Amino acid sequence: MPETTAPREAKIVSIILRSIGIDECEPQVIVQILEFLYKYSVDVMEDALLYAEHNERKIINVDDIKLALQSKVGKYFVPPPPKSFIEDIAKQVNAKPLMINEQDNLIKIPPQTISLLAQEYSIDENKEHKNIN
């Protein structure tokens, strides 16, 4: 979407992207970021309103927003697993030696029956063909 016709929020997202080194992107990227921002903001504000109502207040304060943000962290932003966990899994996987074909010293691919390269059709060569002429 051209920046001259883009909404103010889209221009702001574009400026933020440029500030982190992303000079070009598809227009749908900005739209997707805007959709995420809207959904996240609305969810946080709705939760903050619930927390304020629970405290018998009609006005949301900073503590309500902070609590709502903390409750959303696990839903929207999942932290990566600890490095030690990944290292343990890598050790288990790498402990198994690769299958090597001793004839040509190449790695074997899985059999055709379970391979994604397997043919999913068969040709009946005995069937008579009709001429279309």
C-alpha positions in Angstrom: 0.0 0.0 0.0 1.5 3.4 -1.0 2.5 5.4 2.0 0.5 8.5 0.8 -2.8 6.6 1.0 -2.0 4.4 4.0 -3.7 5.1 7.3 -1.7 6.8 10.0 -1.1 3.6 12.0 0.2 1.8 8.9 2.7 4.7 8.4 3.8 4.3 12.0 4.3 0.5 11.6 6.3 1.2 8.4 8.5 3.7 10.3 9.1 1.2 13.1 10.0 -1.5 10.6 12.5 0.9 8.9 14.0 1.7 12.3 14.9 -1.9 12.8 16.4 -2.3 9.3 13.5 -3.6 7.3 13.3 -1.2 4.4 10.8 -3.1 2.2 8.1 -5.6 2.8 4.9 -6.8 1.3 1.8 -4.6 2.1 0.2 -7.6 3.8 2.9 -7.7 6.4 1.9 -4.2 7.6 -1.8 -5.3 7.6 -1.0 -8.4 9.6 1.0 -6.4 12.1 -1.9 -3.9 12.5 -4.4 -6.8 13.0 -2.2 -8.2 15.7 -1.7 -4.8 17.4 -5.5 -4.3 17.4 -6.4 -7.7 18.8 -3.7 -7.5 21.4 -4.7 -4.0 22.5 -8.3 -4.9 22.7 -7.7 -8.1 24.7 -5.5 -6.2 27.1 -8.0 -3.4 27.6 -10.9 -5.8 28.1 -9.0 -7.7 30.7 -7.9 -4.5 32.4 -11.6 -3.5 32.5 -12.5 -6.8 34.1 -9.8 -6.3 36.8 -11.1 -2.8 37.5 -14.7 -4.1 37.8 -13.5 -6.8 40.1 -12.0 -4.1 42.4 -15.4 -2.3 42.1 -13.9 0.6 40.0 -15.3 2.0 36.8 -12.0 3.5 35.7 -9.0 1.5 34.6 -5.7 2.3 36.3 -2.1 1.5 35.6 -2.1 -1.6 37.8 -5.0 -3.1 35.9 -3.1 -2.6 32.6 0.0 -4.1 34.1 -1.9 -7.2 35.4 -3.6 -7.6 32.0 -0.3 -7.4 30.2 1.2 -10.0 32.5 -1.7 -12.4 31.9 -1.2 -12.1 28.1 2.5 -12.8 28.0 2.1 -16.6 27.9 -0.7 -16.5 25.4 0.9 -14.2 22.8 4.7 -14.5 23.4 6.0 -18.0 24.1 9.6 -17.9 25.3 12.0 -20.4 23.6 12.9 -23.5 25.5 16.0 -23.3 27.7 19.3 -23.9 25.9 20.2 -26.9 28.1 16.9 -28.6 27.0 17.7 -28.1 23.3 21.3 -29.4 23.9 20.0 -32.5 25.6 17.7 -33.2 22.7 20.5 -32.6 20.2 22.7 -35.0 22.0 20.0 -37.7 21.9 19.4 -37.2 18.2 23.1 -37.0 17.3 23.9 -40.1 19.3 22.3 -42.2 16.6 24.7 -42.7 13.6 23.5 -42.0 10.1 22.9 -45.1 7.9 25.7 -45.3 5.4 25.6 -47.4 2.3 29.0 -49.0 2.1 28.9 -49.5 -1.7 28.9 -45.8 -2.6 29.4 -44.2 0.8 26.1 -42.3 0.5 23.3 -41.8 3.0 20.3 -44.0 2.3 16.9 -42.5 1.6 13.8 -44.1 3.1 12.1 -46.9 1.1 9.7 -45.8 -1.7 6.7 -47.0 0.3 7.2 -44.3 2.9 9.0 -41.7 0.9 7.4 -38.4 -0.2 9.0 -39.1 -3.6 7.0 -42.3 -4.1 4.6 -42.4 -7.0 1.0 -42.1 -6.1 -0.4 -43.5 -9.3 -0.1 -46.5 -11.5 -0.3 -46.8 -15.3 -2.2 -49.7 -16.8 -0.2 -50.5 -19.9 -2.5 -53.3 -21.0 -5.5 -51.0 -21.4 -6.4 -50.2 -25.0 -6.3 -46.6 -26.1 -8.9 -45.0 -28.2 -7.9 -42.6 -30.9 -9.4 -39.2 -30.5 -9.3 -38.3 -34.2 
